[in-house]
Amino acid sequence: MGNKYLPERSVKAVWHPCTQMKQHEMSPLVPIARGEGVWLYDFEGGRCLDAIGSWWVNLFGHANPRINAAIRDQLDKLEHVMLAGFTHEPVVELSERLSKLVSGQLGHCFYGSDGASAIEIALKMSFHYWRNSGHPEKNGFVSLQNDYHGETLGALSVTDVALFRDQYAPLLRHSAHVLTPDWRHASAGESARDYALRAAAALEAHLAEHHAETAALIVEPLVQGAAGMGMYHPDYLKLARKLCDKYQVHLIADEIAVGFGRTGTMFACEQANIVPDFLCLAKGLSGGYLPLSVVMTTDAVYQAFYDDEITRGFLHSHTHAGNALACRAALAALDIFEQDPIIETNRAKAAHLNHAAQPLASHPKVRNFRNCGMIWAFEVETIDPAFAGKFFQAALKQELLLRPLGNTVYFMPPYIIDEQEMDFLVAGTLRALDAQKK
């Protein structure tokens, strides 16, 4: 069967993620033959600009020649070996280089396959730390209202997005959710910083009462992704770090979506000048190429597991943990950060897109236009419950891949996007917006 029938074949054979499959009776899957730079191409040569980085993972464009070359080189050496009892050069070098990015303060790297597995690792590691430290009662977790941390059972237990959580509530462990610092929820006349301080006060009130049974606070630093790109002031992170220290609670930073330059600094926590107890990374870690995640932690946490007794060790594993090919892709991505002025160039690109997007920000249907580094978002005033799907289709007609979160439209393009492509993105988004009827 030819590529002409690929969407039909996929619907029959592939159960696609985060999808109501019945909808593809009316909206066929989009078949992709290849990618190049910011563009995805179908089998007839049609194209679309990947404005969301293929679910927030792609940093340096599709088929990046430098990352491609690194993976090809690694293929001739070692594709994979289990990390239990064995090691290899790419995973050691990657761990050392990641540690240097946080000034050596998180010197121990534990690898998984994806973001949710990293969250599971961090939650279990925090729980086990307190158990090994003689405080088994510290086994609860706190997260922010509207936080998203993944869809495995542990990660979902600290997620507060009803669409993902409610159906599986009977399977989940209870956790607490404290006031979100997302400035969209501020009162009239209340600044983003003042609202962040109010949210931090709510966090302190909770920890003052519940710290004895709390293992960790987990947050998405600066941007709450699946909640509609909710953005908040970095002072919240600064205060959260102080409160966690005061009440002896771990701080887990879920930088799976926002790490590696996405918020304007290599890691979002840098903007608050803090270091978490656990730093969870995935998505952009391998440049968006291969499944890879890591949890970085402190020597104090590591030493709590270092013992003659096996049950005090961290008994957790992933089959492809520290995969050699994925680690080489990650090393190639770090090379690009080191060899090219990515963060500085991104600031200039963000300034250009912000200027180009003024007609979008002032559009009568647009609310809360906002930007953090290389993330942009806005709400569309609509009463159409099918808005997200309709806007997705309208954007495809403009040669754009945009996948709204409810009525929130966002941009998270690869960093290689140029000014002409940014102008194309804004112009096409405006046309897709004007095509909406309600």
C-alpha positions in Angstrom: 0.0 0.0 0.0 1.3 3.5 -0.9 1.8 6.5 1.3 -1.6 7.8 0.0 -3.3 5.5 2.5 -0.9 6.1 5.4 -3.5 8.0 7.6 -6.1 5.3 7.1 -3.6 2.6 7.9 -2.4 4.4 11.0 -6.0 4.8 12.4 -6.5 1.1 12.1 -3.2 0.0 13.5 -1.9 2.8 15.8 -3.7 4.0 19.0 -2.5 7.6 19.0 -1.6 9.4 22.3 -3.8 12.0 24.0 -6.4 11.5 21.2 -10.1 10.6 20.9 -9.6 8.2 17.9 -13.2 8.7 16.7 -12.4 12.3 15.8 -10.1 11.0 13.0 -13.2 9.9 11.1 -13.7 13.6 10.3 -10.1 15.0 10.7 -7.6 12.6 9.1 -4.1 12.3 10.5 -1.4 14.4 8.9 1.2 12.1 7.3 4.8 13.4 7.6 7.5 12.1 5.3 10.4 14.2 6.4 11.5 17.2 8.4 14.1 19.9 7.6 14.8 22.9 9.9 11.5 24.3 11.2 9.5 22.6 8.5 7.6 19.3 8.3 6.8 17.9 4.8 4.2 15.4 3.7 4.6 12.9 0.9 3.3 15.4 -1.8 5.7 18.1 -0.8 3.2 20.1 1.3 4.8 21.7 4.3 3.9 23.2 7.7 6.0 25.2 10.1 6.5 23.3 13.4 5.6 26.1 15.7 5.3 23.9 18.8 8.5 22.0 18.5 6.8 18.7 18.0 5.3 18.7 21.5 7.9 21.0 23.0 11.0 18.8 22.3 12.7 20.1 19.2 15.4 22.7 19.9 17.6 22.9 16.8 15.3 21.9 13.9 14.4 18.6 12.2 17.3 16.6 10.7 19.9 18.8 12.3 23.1 17.9 10.5 25.3 18.2 13.7 23.1 16.0 15.8 22.6 13.5 12.9 26.4 13.2 12.5 26.8 12.4 16.2 24.2 9.7 16.2 25.7 8.2 13.0 29.1 8.1 14.6 27.7 6.4 17.8 25.9 3.8 15.7 29.2 2.3 14.6 30.4 2.1 18.2 27.7 1.1 20.6 23.9 1.4 20.4 23.0 0.3 23.9 24.1 -1.5 27.0 22.3 -1.9 30.2 23.4 0.6 32.8 23.1 -1.8 35.7 26.7 -3.0 36.3 28.0 -1.5 33.1 28.8 2.0 31.9 29.9 3.8 28.7 31.5 7.0 27.6 28.5 9.0 26.4 26.5 8.6 29.6 29.6 9.6 31.8 30.4 12.6 29.7 26.8 13.8 29.6 26.5 13.5 33.4 29.6 15.4 33.9 28.6 18.2 31.5 25.1 18.5 32.9 26.6 18.8 36.4 28.8 21.7 35.2 25.8 23.5 33.9 24.5 23.8 37.5 28.0 24.5 38.9 28.4 21.0 40.3 25.7 21.4 42.9 23.7 18.6 41.4 26.4 16.1 40.8 24.5 12.8 40.5 22.4 11.8 37.4 19.8 9.1 37.3 18.4 8.3 33.8 15.0 7.4 32.5 13.2 7.4 29.2 10.8 10.3 29.2 9.5 13.1 31.3 6.9 11.1 33.3 9.6 8.5 34.2 11.8 11.3 35.5 9.0 12.5 37.7 8.5 9.0 39.0 12.2 8.8 39.8 12.2 12.1 41.7 9.1 11.3 43.7 10.4 7.8 44.7 13.9 9.1 45.4 12.5 11.8 47.8 10.2 9.4 49.5 13.1 6.8 49.9 15.5 9.5 51.1 13.3 10.4 54.1 12.7 6.7 54.8 16.5 6.1 54.9 16.9 9.2 57.0 14.6 7.9 59.7 11.5 9.9 58.7 9.1 7.5 57.0 6.2 9.8 58.0 7.5 12.3 55.4 5.8 10.6 52.4 3.4 13.2 51.0 3.8 15.6 48.1 2.6 19.1 47.3 2.3 20.7 43.9 0.7 23.8 42.4 -2.8 24.1 41.3 -2.9 23.5 37.5 0.5 21.8 37.5 1.1 19.1 35.0 3.8 16.5 35.6 2.9 13.5 33.4 0.4 10.7 33.0 1.9 7.7 34.7 0.2 7.0 38.1 2.8 8.7 40.3 3.2 11.7 38.1 -0.5 12.0 37.7 -0.9 12.0 41.4 0.9 15.3 41.6 -0.8 16.7 38.5 -3.8 19.0 38.8 -5.3 19.1 35.3 -8.8 17.6 35.4 -8.8 16.4 31.8 -5.9 14.0 32.5 -6.5 13.3 36.2 -10.2 12.8 36.9 -10.8 9.6 34.9 -8.0 7.8 36.9 -8.6 9.4 40.3 -9.4 6.0 42.1 -5.9 4.8 41.1 -4.0 7.8 42.3 -2.3 8.6 45.6 -3.6 11.7 47.3 -1.5 14.8 47.1 -2.0 18.5 48.1 -2.2 21.4 45.6 -1.5 24.9 46.7 -2.4 28.3 45.1 -0.9 28.7 41.6 1.3 31.8 41.1 0.1 32.1 37.5 -0.4 35.9 37.1 -3.6 35.3 35.1 -5.3 34.6 38.4 -4.2 37.9 40.0 -6.8 40.4 41.3 -7.4 43.6 39.4 -4.5 45.9 40.0 -2.3 43.2 41.6 1.1 42.9 39.9 2.6 39.5 38.8 5.1 39.8 41.6 2.6 40.7 44.3 0.4 37.8 43.3 3.4 35.5 43.4 4.1 36.7 46.9 0.5 35.9 47.9 0.8 32.4 46.4 4.0 31.9 48.4 2.2 32.9 51.6 -0.3 30.2 50.8 2.5 27.7 50.4 4.0 28.7 53.7 0.7 28.3 55.4 0.4 24.8 54.0 3.9 23.7 54.9 3.7 25.2 58.4 0.8 22.8 59.1 1.9 19.8 57.0 5.7 19.8 56.7 6.0 16.8 59.1 4.3 14.5 56.6 5.6 16.2 53.4 8.5 14.8 51.5 8.7 17.3 48.6 7.2 20.3 46.8 7.2 19.8 43.0 6.8 22.7 40.6 7.0 23.6 37.0 9.4 26.6 37.2 8.1 29.8 35.6 5.7 28.2 33.1 2.9 25.8 33.8 2.7 24.1 30.4 -0.5 22.0 30.0 -2.5 24.5 32.1 -2.3 26.8 29.1 1.3 28.2 29.5 0.6 29.9 32.8 3.5 32.2 33.6 4.7 33.5 36.9 7.2 35.7 38.6 10.6 34.1 39.5 10.3 35.5 43.1 7.9 32.6 43.8 10.7 30.1 43.1 13.1 32.1 45.4 10.6 32.0 48.2 9.7 28.4 47.6 13.3 27.4 48.0 13.5 29.3 51.3 10.4 27.7 52.6 11.5 24.2 51.6 14.7 24.8 53.5 12.9 26.2 56.5 10.5 23.3 56.8 12.8 20.5 55.6 11.0 19.6 52.5 12.6 18.7 49.2 12.2 21.0 46.1 11.6 19.1 42.8 12.0 21.3 39.7 10.2 19.8 36.8 12.1 21.5 33.9 11.1 18.8 31.4 9.4 21.4 29.2 11.2 24.6 30.1 14.9 23.5 30.4 17.6 24.1 27.9 17.0 27.7 27.1 13.3 27.7 26.6 12.5 30.4 29.3 15.5 32.6 28.3 18.1 31.0 30.5 19.6 27.5 30.3 17.4 26.5 33.2 14.3 28.4 34.5 15.5 28.1 38.1 18.5 30.3 37.2 16.1 33.3 37.0 15.5 32.9 40.7 19.1 32.1 41.5 18.2 28.9 43.2 19.2 25.2 42.9 16.5 22.5 43.6 17.1 19.3 45.4 16.0 17.4 42.2 16.1 18.7 38.7 14.0 16.8 36.2 15.0 17.1 32.5 13.7 15.5 29.3 12.2 16.7 26.0 14.9 19.1 24.8 17.6 17.1 26.6 18.4 15.1 23.4 17.5 18.0 21.1 14.1 16.4 20.6 15.7 13.4 18.9 15.5 10.3 21.1 13.7 9.4 24.3 15.9 10.4 27.3 15.3 11.9 30.7 17.4 12.5 33.7 17.0 13.4 37.4 19.9 15.4 38.8 20.3 15.5 42.6 22.6 16.5 45.4 25.4 14.7 47.2 23.3 14.8 50.4 20.5 12.8 48.7 23.0 10.4 47.1 24.8 9.7 50.4 21.5 8.7 52.1 21.4 5.7 49.7 25.1 4.8 49.9 25.2 1.8 52.2 26.1 -1.9 52.5 22.4 -2.8 52.8 20.8 -3.3 49.4 17.3 -2.2 50.5 18.8 1.2 51.3 19.8 1.6 47.6 17.6 3.2 45.0 16.0 0.1 43.5 14.5 1.6 40.4 15.4 1.0 36.7 14.5 1.6 33.1 15.6 -0.8 30.4 17.0 1.9 28.1 18.3 4.2 30.9 21.3 6.2 29.7 21.0 4.8 26.1 24.2 5.5 24.3 22.6 6.9 21.1 20.3 9.2 23.1 23.2 10.4 25.2 25.2 11.2 22.1 22.3 13.2 20.7 22.2 15.1 24.0 26.0 15.7 23.9 25.6 17.1 20.4 22.8 19.4 21.6 25.1 20.6 24.4 27.8 21.2 21.8 25.6 23.5 19.9 24.9 25.5 23.1 28.6 25.7 23.7 29.7 26.5 20.2 26.9 28.9 19.2 25.5 31.9 21.1 22.0 30.3 21.4 20.7 32.0 24.5 21.8 35.5 23.3 20.5 34.9 19.8 17.2 33.7 21.2 16.8 37.0 23.0 17.1 38.9 19.8 14.6 36.5 18.1 12.2 36.9 21.0 12.3 40.7 20.6 11.7 40.4 16.9 8.7 38.1 17.3 7.2 40.2 20.1 7.4 43.3 17.8 6.0 41.3 14.8 3.2 40.0 17.0 1.8 43.4 18.1 -1.2 43.0 15.7 -1.9 39.6 17.3 -1.6 41.0 20.9 -4.0 43.8 20.1 -6.5 41.5 18.2 -10.1 41.9 19.6 -10.3 38.2 20.3 -7.0 37.9 22.0 -6.5 38.0 25.8 -3.3 37.8 28.0 -0.7 37.8 25.2 2.5 36.9 27.0 6.1 35.8 26.5 8.8 34.0 28.5 12.0 33.4 26.6 11.1 31.3 23.5 7.5 30.6 24.7 4.5 32.7 23.6 0.9 32.2 24.5 -2.5 34.0 24.4 -6.1 33.1 25.1 -8.8 33.4 22.4 -12.1 34.7 23.5 -14.5 32.1 22.2 -17.7 30.1 23.1 -17.0 27.3 20.7 -16.1 24.1 22.7 -14.5 22.7 19.5 -12.2 25.7 19.1 -8.9 23.8 19.6 -9.6 21.3 16.8 -11.0 23.9 14.4 -8.0 26.3 15.0 -5.6 23.4 14.5 -7.2 22.7 11.1 -7.3 26.4 10.2 -3.6 26.7 11.1 -2.7 23.7 8.9 -4.3 25.6 5.9 -1.8 28.4 6.7 1.1 25.9 6.7 1.4 26.0 10.5 1.5 23.3 13.1 -0.3 24.9 16.1 -2.1 22.7 18.7 -4.1 24.9 21.2 -4.5 23.9 24.8 -8.2 24.6 25.1 -8.6 28.2 24.1 -4.9 28.9 24.6 -2.8 29.2 21.5 1.0 29.0 22.0 4.3 29.1 20.1 7.3 27.0 21.1 9.3 26.9 17.8 12.8 25.4 17.3 15.5 27.9 18.1 16.7 28.0 14.5 13.6 29.8 13.3 14.6 33.0 11.4 12.9 36.4 11.2 11.1 35.6 7.9 9.7 32.4 9.4 8.6 34.3 12.5 6.8 36.8 10.4 5.2 33.9 8.5 4.1 32.4 11.8 2.4 35.6 13.0 0.7 36.3 9.7 -0.6 32.8 9.4 -1.8 32.8 13.0 -3.7 36.0 12.4 -5.4 34.5 9.4 -6.3 31.3 11.3 -7.7 33.5 14.1 -9.8 35.5 11.7 -11.2 32.3 10.2 -12.9 31.4 13.6 -16.6 32.1 13.5 -17.5 32.3 17.3 
